[in-house]
Amino acid sequence: MDIVIPLFDDFEPLDAIGPYEILAYLPGATVRFVGSAPGLVQDTLGSLPVHVATGYAEVERCDVLLIPGGGSARTMAESPDFLDWVRRMHAGTRFTTSVCTGSLVLGAAGLLDGLTATTHWDAAAQLESYGAEYTPDRVVRHDRVITSAGVSSGIDMAVQLAALLTDEVTAQAIQLYTEYDPQPPFDTGSVAKAPAEVLKRARSLR
């Protein structure tokens, strides 16, 4: 099972590393990070460079394509060559997925036309500009296309994907091994729950 995660400079680290942590435990799975070219790719926070060994153009097919978000989503969504590659990969995947603003890339590639989809709450209007209908749900599945909302929701998506690729017992075992049992100290993890002061501060973090 070949799982491919493209990384471009300014990627959101948890978008990629969270799902990687889950999916790498799948029996028989290989998770590959690819980039525009082999070499170091820098995350959006500035302290987590990742070395990718392969350029995306070298990849002919994969079983799962997972597009992370962050500032890198703009670069990916505005690259005709990359979008053509995404379409080619999607033609042969078992699942094509995104985390956070990675859904903007799927939208730009024409894969979300007329579908409900999710993304980071601050990118809802951008998502809809690509022909999708935004929903605040954490994970949205349409057959083999799966989108997930902002950053941490990629872990939820990866656990669900693990069950689809193997079975529920395997997915639950991975969830247990990684002790993914969220108990956040505050109930402000969605726009619907956050007071205005918190929302304003969150927007300033970009």
C-alpha positions as CSV (number, residue, x, y, z in Angstrom):
1,M,0.0,0.0,0.0
2,D,1.6,3.2,-1.2
3,I,0.6,6.4,0.6
4,V,1.9,9.7,-0.8
5,I,2.0,13.0,1.0
6,P,3.2,16.0,-1.0
7,L,5.1,18.7,0.9
8,F,5.8,22.2,-0.3
9,D,7.5,25.0,1.6
10,D,5.2,26.6,4.2
11,F,3.3,23.3,4.9
12,E,1.4,23.0,8.2
13,P,3.4,20.4,10.2
14,L,0.5,18.6,12.0
15,D,-1.5,18.4,8.7
16,A,1.2,16.0,7.4
17,I,2.8,14.5,10.5
18,G,-0.5,13.7,12.4
19,P,-1.9,11.4,9.6
20,Y,1.6,10.0,8.9
21,E,1.8,8.8,12.5
22,I,-1.5,6.9,12.1
23,L,-1.1,5.6,8.6
24,A,2.5,4.4,8.9
25,Y,1.3,1.7,11.3
26,L,-1.0,0.1,8.7
27,P,0.2,-3.4,7.9
28,G,2.1,-3.4,4.6
29,A,1.9,0.4,4.1
30,T,4.6,2.7,3.0
31,V,4.2,6.4,3.5
32,R,6.2,8.7,1.3
33,F,6.8,12.4,1.4
34,V,7.4,14.0,-2.0
35,G,8.1,17.5,-3.0
36,S,8.7,19.7,-6.0
37,A,12.2,18.2,-6.0
38,P,14.3,16.1,-3.7
39,G,15.7,18.1,-0.7
40,L,14.6,20.0,2.4
41,V,11.1,21.4,2.7
42,Q,10.4,24.0,5.4
43,D,7.3,24.0,7.5
44,T,5.2,27.1,8.1
45,L,6.4,27.5,11.7
46,G,10.0,27.6,10.6
47,S,11.7,24.9,12.8
48,L,10.8,21.6,11.2
49,P,12.6,21.1,7.9
50,V,11.7,17.7,6.3
51,H,14.0,16.0,3.8
52,V,12.0,14.5,0.9
53,A,13.8,12.0,-1.3
54,T,11.5,12.1,-4.3
55,G,10.0,14.8,-6.5
56,Y,6.3,14.4,-7.1
57,A,6.8,14.1,-10.9
58,E,8.6,10.8,-10.3
59,V,5.5,9.2,-8.8
60,E,3.3,7.5,-11.4
61,R,0.6,6.2,-9.1
62,C,-0.4,5.7,-5.4
63,D,-3.1,4.0,-3.4
64,V,-3.7,7.0,-1.2
65,L,-2.9,10.7,-1.9
66,L,-3.0,13.0,1.1
67,I,-2.7,16.7,0.5
68,P,-1.8,18.8,3.7
69,G,-2.5,22.5,4.0
70,G,-0.8,25.6,5.3
71,G,0.6,28.4,3.3
72,S,1.8,25.7,0.9
73,A,-1.7,25.1,-0.3
74,R,-1.6,28.4,-2.3
75,T,1.6,27.3,-4.1
76,M,0.1,23.9,-4.9
77,A,-3.3,25.3,-6.0
78,E,-1.6,27.8,-8.4
79,S,0.7,25.2,-10.1
80,P,-0.8,23.8,-13.3
81,D,1.8,21.1,-13.4
82,F,1.1,20.0,-9.8
83,L,-2.7,20.1,-10.4
84,D,-2.3,17.9,-13.5
85,W,-0.3,15.5,-11.4
86,V,-3.0,15.4,-8.7
87,R,-5.6,14.6,-11.3
88,R,-3.5,11.8,-12.7
89,M,-2.9,10.3,-9.2
90,H,-6.6,10.6,-8.4
91,A,-7.5,8.6,-11.4
92,G,-5.9,5.5,-9.8
93,T,-6.1,6.0,-6.1
94,R,-8.2,4.1,-3.6
95,F,-8.6,7.3,-1.7
96,T,-7.7,11.0,-2.4
97,T,-7.7,13.0,0.8
98,S,-6.9,16.4,2.3
99,V,-6.2,18.1,5.6
100,C,-7.0,21.7,6.4
101,T,-6.5,24.0,3.3
102,G,-5.3,21.0,1.4
103,S,-8.9,20.8,0.2
104,L,-8.3,24.0,-1.8
105,V,-5.8,22.0,-3.9
106,L,-8.5,19.3,-4.5
107,G,-10.9,22.0,-5.4
108,A,-8.5,23.7,-7.8
109,A,-8.0,20.4,-9.4
110,G,-11.7,20.1,-10.0
111,L,-12.2,17.1,-7.7
112,L,-14.8,18.8,-5.4
113,D,-17.2,20.3,-7.9
114,G,-20.7,20.1,-6.5
115,L,-19.6,18.2,-3.4
116,T,-19.8,19.2,0.3
117,A,-16.3,19.4,1.7
118,T,-14.5,20.8,4.7
119,T,-11.4,22.8,5.3
120,H,-10.0,25.2,7.9
121,W,-12.8,27.5,9.0
122,D,-10.9,30.6,7.9
123,A,-10.8,29.2,4.3
124,A,-14.4,28.4,3.8
125,A,-15.1,31.1,1.2
126,Q,-12.0,30.1,-0.8
127,L,-13.1,26.5,-0.8
128,E,-16.5,27.5,-2.1
129,S,-14.9,29.6,-4.9
130,Y,-13.8,26.2,-6.3
131,G,-17.3,24.9,-6.6
132,A,-17.6,23.0,-3.4
133,E,-20.1,23.5,-0.6
134,Y,-18.4,24.2,2.7
135,T,-19.5,22.3,5.8
136,P,-17.9,22.6,9.3
137,D,-17.9,18.8,9.8
138,R,-14.4,17.5,10.8
139,V,-14.4,14.8,8.2
140,V,-16.4,14.6,5.0
141,R,-16.4,11.6,2.7
142,H,-17.8,11.2,-0.8
143,D,-16.9,7.7,-2.0
144,R,-13.0,7.8,-2.3
145,V,-12.6,11.6,-1.8
146,I,-12.2,12.6,1.9
147,T,-11.6,16.1,3.2
148,S,-10.9,17.0,6.8
149,A,-11.1,20.4,8.6
150,G,-8.3,22.3,10.2
151,V,-5.0,20.9,11.3
152,S,-5.8,18.4,14.1
153,S,-8.8,16.9,12.3
154,G,-6.3,15.2,10.0
155,I,-5.8,12.7,12.8
156,D,-9.6,11.9,12.9
157,M,-9.5,11.5,9.1
158,A,-6.5,9.2,9.2
159,V,-8.1,6.9,11.8
160,Q,-11.2,6.7,9.7
161,L,-9.1,6.0,6.6
162,A,-7.2,3.3,8.5
163,A,-10.5,1.5,9.0
164,L,-11.4,1.8,5.4
165,L,-8.1,0.5,4.2
166,T,-7.9,-2.4,6.7
167,D,-10.6,-3.0,9.3
168,E,-12.0,-1.3,12.4
169,V,-10.1,-3.5,14.8
170,T,-6.8,-2.5,13.2
171,A,-7.8,1.2,13.2
172,Q,-8.9,1.0,16.8
173,A,-5.6,-0.7,17.8
174,I,-3.6,2.1,16.1
175,Q,-5.8,4.7,17.9
176,L,-5.1,2.9,21.2
177,Y,-1.3,2.5,20.5
178,T,-1.0,6.2,19.8
179,E,-3.3,7.0,22.7
180,Y,-5.4,9.3,20.6
181,D,-8.1,10.1,23.3
182,P,-8.6,13.9,23.0
183,Q,-9.5,15.6,26.3
184,P,-8.8,19.3,25.5
185,P,-8.7,21.7,28.5
186,F,-10.9,24.2,26.7
187,D,-14.1,23.9,24.6
188,T,-13.1,26.4,22.0
189,G,-12.0,24.1,19.2
190,S,-14.6,25.3,16.7
191,V,-15.9,28.6,15.5
192,A,-19.3,27.7,16.8
193,K,-18.0,27.4,20.4
194,A,-15.3,30.1,20.5
195,P,-16.1,33.6,22.0
196,A,-15.4,36.7,19.9
197,E,-12.2,37.5,21.8
198,V,-10.8,34.0,21.1
199,L,-11.8,34.1,17.4
200,K,-10.0,37.5,17.0
201,R,-6.9,36.2,18.6
202,A,-7.0,33.1,16.5
203,R,-7.1,35.2,13.3
204,S,-4.0,37.0,14.4
205,L,-2.0,33.7,14.5
206,R,-1.8,33.5,10.7
